Amino acid sequence: MSSRLREISILMSSFNKGSFVKEAIESVVCQTFSDWELIIIDDASTDNSVDVIRPFLKDKRIKLFINQKNIGPINVQKMMMEKASADIVGILDSDDVLNKDAIQEILKVYREDEKIGMVYSQAAYCDENLKYKHLGYAGEVEPKKSNLHHNMISHFRTFKKDAYFKTAGYNKECLFAEDADILLKLEEVCKIVFLNKVLYYYRILPDSQIHGFQNEMKNRSSTALARLNAYQRRLGTNIPNLSRVEISEVLFFGIFSSVFCGRYKRALYFSGQILKIYLIFFLDPRFYYLVVKKLTKNIILKILSR
């Protein structure tokens, strides 16, 4: 009975989050919908993460795989996709928590239209103790626009495996922005729906992958690469894409973030691409409007996140 296919596979990558992983797992166990499996891959944690996880293995829906050597988040994501048995997967970080009806609400949306390949919800951003700080940035992508234009897709992210396998999968070059990369690929191959309910509680931790100046710059550099790759894939298609001036703005900031995190070869690559795509971008007043708009948005987000 326990080996049958479940309706959804929740995928959790574990690495040195022993202080939080118990709450993450409990948030799955306590779901109002019970026909799930939880795939946990511990990537050679050096803390007590595995000891915290082991007692939960009494529940046959929970499966733990332990890497003897650290293989990194992208390889772990690929591994989890291969291990998942359900047609739908959901991503839960080992330091975050699901709302008790998250799975039930997500599956309701999938049942409305078989063409739907991805469903994502709103999230609440919290401190280390899960005290609410502010609402997440997720929202519905405007008609004839894309997540390339406005970064609207966030947690709780779920998608169908068949949609994922229509893409090239995770790109190791986009480390620190692997989620942005795969989401852009998914929106190119399937119908995406936003569920405007808070189903996910995201912990803001000072040592997380995207916090701290260096990590933030790596995230922005890799995000710029993911957006450039998406721009190039979409040329000559009907999929909503950026204009030349819009991708020039992306690359302009990508150059600086790459330099600040020591990715000098990528900075040179971005420089070459911006000149190849739009040689006279610096003469276009729209470019400066986009730059000022981006800087203003970043300042506002910094203020709100304090």
Rosetta blueprint (number, residue, H / E / L):
1 M L
2 S L
3 S L
4 R L
5 L L
6 R L
7 E L
8 I E
9 S E
10 I E
11 L E
12 M E
13 S E
14 S E
15 F L
16 N L
17 K L
18 G L
19 S L
20 F L
21 V H
22 K H
23 E H
24 A H
25 I H
26 E H
27 S H
28 V H
29 V H
30 C L
31 Q L
32 T L
33 F L
34 S L
35 D L
36 W E
37 E E
38 L E
39 I E
40 I E
41 I E
42 D E
43 D L
44 A L
45 S L
46 T L
47 D L
48 N L
49 S H
50 V H
51 D H
52 V H
53 I H
54 R H
55 P H
56 F H
57 L H
58 K H
59 D L
60 K L
61 R L
62 I E
63 K E
64 L E
65 F E
66 I E
67 N L
68 Q L
69 K L
70 N L
71 I L
72 G L
73 P H
74 I H
75 N H
76 V H
77 Q H
78 K H
79 M H
80 M H
81 M H
82 E H
83 K H
84 A L
85 S L
86 A L
87 D L
88 I E
89 V E
90 G E
91 I E
92 L L
93 D L
94 S L
95 D L
96 D L
97 V E
98 L E
99 N L
100 K L
101 D L
102 A H
103 I H
104 Q H
105 E H
106 I H
107 L H
108 K H
109 V H
110 Y H
111 R H
112 E H
113 D L
114 E L
115 K L
116 I E
117 G E
118 M E
119 V E
120 Y E
121 S E
122 Q E
123 A E
124 A E
125 Y E
126 C E
127 D L
128 E L
129 N L
130 L L
131 K L
132 Y E
133 K E
134 H E
135 L E
136 G L
137 Y L
138 A L
139 G L
140 E L
141 V L
142 E L
143 P L
144 K L
145 K L
146 S L
147 N L
148 L L
149 H L
150 H L
151 N L
152 M L
153 I L
154 S L
155 H L
156 F L
157 R E
158 T E
159 F E
160 K E
161 K H
162 D H
163 A H
164 Y H
165 F L
166 K L
167 T L
168 A L
169 G L
170 Y L
171 N L
172 K H
173 E H
174 C H
175 L L
176 F L
177 A L
178 E H
179 D H
180 A H
181 D H
182 I H
183 L H
184 L H
185 K H
186 L H
187 E L
188 E L
189 V L
190 C L
191 K E
192 I E
193 V E
194 F E
195 L E
196 N E
197 K E
198 V E
199 L E
200 Y E
201 Y E
202 Y E
203 R E
204 I L
205 L L
206 P L
207 D L
208 S L
209 Q L
210 I L
211 H L
212 G L
213 F H
214 Q H
215 N H
216 E H
217 M H
218 K H
219 N H
220 R H
221 S H
222 S H
223 T H
224 A H
225 L H
226 A H
227 R H
228 L H
229 N H
230 A H
231 Y H
232 Q H
233 R H
234 R H
235 L L
236 G L
237 T L
238 N L
239 I L
240 P L
241 N L
242 L L
243 S L
244 R H
245 V H
246 E H
247 I H
248 S H
249 E H
250 V H
251 L H
252 F H
253 F H
254 G H
255 I H
256 F H
257 S H
258 S H
259 V H
260 F H
261 C L
262 G L
263 R L
264 Y H
265 K H
266 R H
267 A H
268 L H
269 Y H
270 F H
271 S H
272 G H
273 Q H
274 I H
275 L H
276 K H
277 I H
278 Y L
279 L L
280 I L
281 F H
282 F H
283 L H
284 D L
285 P H
286 R H
287 F H
288 Y H
289 Y H
290 L H
291 V H
292 V H
293 K H
294 K H
295 L H
296 T H
297 K H
298 N H
299 I H
300 I H
301 L H
302 K H
303 I H
304 L H
305 S L
306 R L
